């Protein structure tokens, strides 16, 4: 259960021009949508692949918790969380998917972020903060995106650095069960018309909603607990809480009109607790 009973959030967005003056953000209407479903930039209407695109404006309006929430907008694509794992994704396209995390099974739907393949399903429920667009490619994509794409591929494109523009954004929120999150972005122009840096970071944590050692329904035979009168072998502390950090840094260098280089580094670190389970081994001799 990732959603909380109540939540409060705050958002701040500040954009400055190179001369330091504030610039108003406008909702530009896109006449054309471009994708990289064929490993090169093409117009969506002429791309010969079954691909659906969710852009940044739609993501900001929808405010999803992760990319799995975008499945409601895309046909033949379903997303769920693997039971007992807080961030493990179960993606399926056209009926082809997987719902476990056994290392010997390979998910048939691949997830890529800026051409980096996210191999483990336990980290595929990615945050949607500072994402430019998400391209969902349905059907086998092995020719261009390698193995593990028999069902399809999810191609996530994060926002690039912007030259000559100082920009910052921050979001924070708090919910029940100790849920809290903070996200931030800063875009820094380093050299006029030539060099810019964009740094993004986010952290999400919660205490969990299950008490360790609590009795479960008809299951009996728990050893007595010495802490706070809770039945079971645990101390009554909360378990199953989130602890996820992600960050990336991008540097765009354009020394002239004919050359462009984009350097980037990304990290995802998930220290989330394993969700609580019930030991149904019968009490008795040999079982302590």
C-alpha positions in Angstrom: 0.0 0.0 0.0 1.8 3.1 -1.2 -1.0 5.6 -0.9 -1.5 7.4 2.4 -4.8 8.3 4.0 -4.1 11.9 3.7 -1.4 14.0 2.1 -0.2 17.6 2.0 2.1 18.9 -0.8 3.7 22.1 -1.9 5.1 23.2 -5.2 7.4 26.1 -6.2 8.7 26.9 -9.6 11.0 29.9 -10.4 12.4 30.7 -13.8 14.9 33.5 -14.5 16.3 34.8 -17.7 20.1 35.2 -18.2 19.8 38.8 -17.0 18.2 37.8 -13.8 14.7 38.9 -14.6 11.8 36.6 -13.9 10.2 34.9 -16.9 6.5 33.7 -16.9 6.0 30.1 -17.8 3.6 29.5 -20.7 1.7 26.4 -21.6 3.0 26.0 -25.2 0.8 23.9 -27.4 2.7 21.3 -29.4 1.8 21.2 -33.1 4.0 18.1 -33.6 5.1 15.4 -31.3 8.5 13.9 -31.8 9.7 10.5 -30.4 12.8 8.4 -30.4 11.1 5.0 -30.8 13.4 4.2 -33.7 16.6 5.4 -32.0 16.3 8.6 -33.9 14.1 11.6 -33.7 10.9 11.1 -35.8 7.5 12.6 -36.0 4.9 10.5 -34.1 2.4 10.4 -36.9 5.0 8.9 -39.4 6.7 6.5 -37.0 5.8 2.9 -38.0 5.5 1.6 -34.4 2.5 1.3 -32.0 3.7 4.0 -29.6 1.8 6.2 -27.2 3.3 9.4 -25.7 2.7 11.1 -22.4 4.3 14.6 -22.3 5.4 16.7 -19.4 2.3 18.9 -19.5 0.0 15.8 -19.1 2.2 14.4 -16.3 2.1 17.7 -14.4 -1.7 17.8 -14.8 -2.2 14.2 -13.7 0.3 14.3 -10.9 1.1 10.5 -10.9 3.1 8.9 -8.1 5.2 6.8 -10.5 5.2 5.8 -14.2 2.8 2.9 -13.4 0.0 5.4 -12.9 0.3 6.5 -16.6 -1.1 3.1 -17.7 -4.7 4.6 -17.4 -3.9 6.8 -20.4 -2.3 4.1 -22.7 -4.2 1.3 -24.4 -3.0 -2.3 -24.1 -0.7 -1.4 -21.2 -1.3 -2.3 -17.6 0.8 -1.7 -14.5 0.7 -3.0 -10.9 3.0 -3.4 -8.0 4.4 -6.9 -7.2 2.8 -8.0 -3.9 5.1 -7.6 -0.8 7.6 -5.3 -2.6 7.1 -1.6 -2.4 8.7 -0.5 -5.7 8.7 -3.7 -7.8 6.8 -3.2 -11.0 4.6 -5.6 -12.9 4.2 -4.2 -16.4 2.2 -5.9 -19.1 1.5 -5.1 -22.7 -0.9 -6.9 -25.0 -1.3 -9.5 -22.3 2.5 -10.2 -22.0 3.9 -9.5 -18.6 5.3 -10.9 -15.3 4.3 -10.6 -11.7 7.2 -11.8 -9.6 10.8 -10.8 -8.9 12.6 -14.2 -9.2 16.0 -13.4 -10.8 15.7 -16.4 -13.1 12.6 -14.8 -14.8 13.2 -11.9 -17.0 10.4 -9.3 -17.4 9.2 -9.0 -21.0 8.6 -5.3 -20.7 11.8 -3.2 -20.6 12.2 0.2 -19.0 14.8 2.7 -20.2 15.6 6.1 -18.8 17.7 8.3 -21.1 18.9 5.1 -22.9 19.9 3.5 -19.5 18.2 0.1 -19.1 16.6 -0.4 -15.7 17.1 -4.1 -15.4 15.6 -4.9 -12.0 11.8 -4.9 -11.7 12.3 -3.7 -8.1 13.3 -0.2 -9.2 11.1 0.2 -12.3 8.3 2.1 -10.6 10.1 5.3 -11.3 9.3 8.8 -10.1 7.8 11.2 -12.7 9.5 14.3 -11.4 11.2 16.4 -14.1 10.4 14.1 -17.0 10.0 15.4 -20.5 8.0 12.6 -21.9 7.3 8.9 -21.6 7.1 6.8 -24.8 5.3 3.4 -24.5 6.2 1.1 -27.4 3.8 -1.9 -27.6 4.8 -5.2 -29.2 8.2 -6.8 -29.6 11.1 -4.2 -29.7 14.1 -6.5 -29.7 15.6 -5.2 -32.9 16.3 -1.7 -31.5 16.0 -2.2 -27.7 17.5 -5.6 -27.1 16.2 -8.6 -25.2 13.4 -8.6 -22.7 11.2 -6.5 -24.9 8.8 -9.2 -26.2 5.9 -7.4 -24.7 7.2 -3.9 -25.3 9.3 -1.1 -24.0 8.8 2.0 -21.8 11.2 4.8 -23.0 11.5 7.6 -20.4 13.1 10.9 -21.4 14.0 13.3 -18.7 14.4 17.0 -19.3 17.6 18.4 -20.7 19.6 21.4 -19.5 18.4 24.7 -20.9 21.0 27.2 -22.1 20.9 30.8 -20.8 18.1 30.2 -18.3 18.2 29.9 -14.5 15.5 27.7 -13.3 14.6 26.0 -10.0 11.7 23.9 -8.8 10.9 22.3 -5.4 8.2 20.0 -4.2 7.5 18.6 -0.7 4.8 16.6 0.8 3.7 14.8 4.0 1.1 12.1 4.6 0.0 9.5 7.1 2.2 6.6 8.4 5.1 9.0 8.4 5.1 9.4 4.6 7.2 12.3 3.4 8.9 13.3 0.2 11.0 16.1 -1.2 12.1 16.7 -4.8 14.2 19.5 -6.3 15.7 20.7 -9.6 18.0 23.4 -10.5 19.1 24.5 -14.0 22.2 26.6 -14.1 23.6 28.4 -17.2 27.4 28.1 -16.9 28.6 29.7 -20.1 26.5 32.0 -22.4 25.1 30.0 -25.3 27.5 27.1 -24.7 27.2 25.3 -21.3 24.4 24.5 -18.9 24.0 22.1 -15.9 20.8 20.5 -14.6 20.7 18.7 -11.3 17.7 16.8 -10.0 17.2 14.9 -6.8 14.3 13.3 -4.9 13.8 11.4 -1.7 10.8 9.5 -0.4 10.3 7.8 2.9 7.6 6.3 5.2 7.3 4.3 8.4 5.1 1.6 7.0 1.6 0.7 8.1 2.2 -2.8 9.6 3.4 -3.4 13.2 6.0 -6.1 13.6 4.8 -8.9 15.8 1.1 -8.1 15.5 -1.3 -11.1 15.5 -2.9 -11.9 12.1 -6.5 -13.1 11.9 -6.9 -16.8 12.6 -3.2 -17.4 12.9 -2.3 -18.3 16.5 0.6 -19.7 18.4 2.7 -16.6 18.5 5.3 -16.4 21.3 4.4 -13.8 23.9 5.8 -10.3 23.3 7.5 -8.4 26.1 7.0 -5.0 24.4 3.9 -2.9 24.8 1.7 -6.0 25.2 1.7 -6.8 21.5 1.3 -10.5 20.6 4.0 -12.0 18.4 7.7 -12.1 18.4 8.4 -8.6 17.1 8.7 -5.4 19.1 5.6 -3.7 17.7 7.7 -1.3 15.5 6.4 -0.3 12.1 7.8 -2.1 9.1 7.4 -2.0 5.3 8.3 1.6 5.0 9.8 3.3 1.9 13.4 4.6 1.7 14.2 5.6 -1.9 16.7 8.2 -3.3 17.2 9.1 -6.9 19.2 11.7 -8.5 20.8 12.8 -11.8 23.0 15.4 -13.3 23.1 16.5 -16.9 25.6 18.9 -18.6 24.9 20.2 -22.1 27.8 21.6 -24.1 27.3 23.3 -27.5 30.6 25.0 -28.5 29.2 25.8 -32.0 26.1 25.3 -34.2 27.4 22.0 -35.6 28.4 20.2 -32.4 26.5 19.2 -29.3 27.5 16.9 -26.3 25.3 15.8 -23.4 27.0 14.3 -20.4 24.8 12.7 -17.7 25.0 10.5 -14.6 22.0 8.9 -12.8 21.6 7.0 -9.6 18.7 5.1 -7.9 19.2 3.7 -4.4 16.3 1.8 -2.8 16.6 0.8 0.8 12.9 0.1 1.3 11.9 -2.4 4.0 10.7 -5.8 3.0 6.9 -5.7 3.6 5.7 -7.7 6.6 4.8 -11.4 6.2 3.2 -14.0 8.4 5.0 -17.1 9.5 2.5 -19.9 9.5 4.8 -22.6 10.8 2.9 -24.4 13.6 4.2 -23.8 17.1 5.6 -26.9 18.9 8.7 -28.9 19.5 11.5 -28.0 17.0 9.8 -24.7 16.1 10.8 -21.9 18.5 
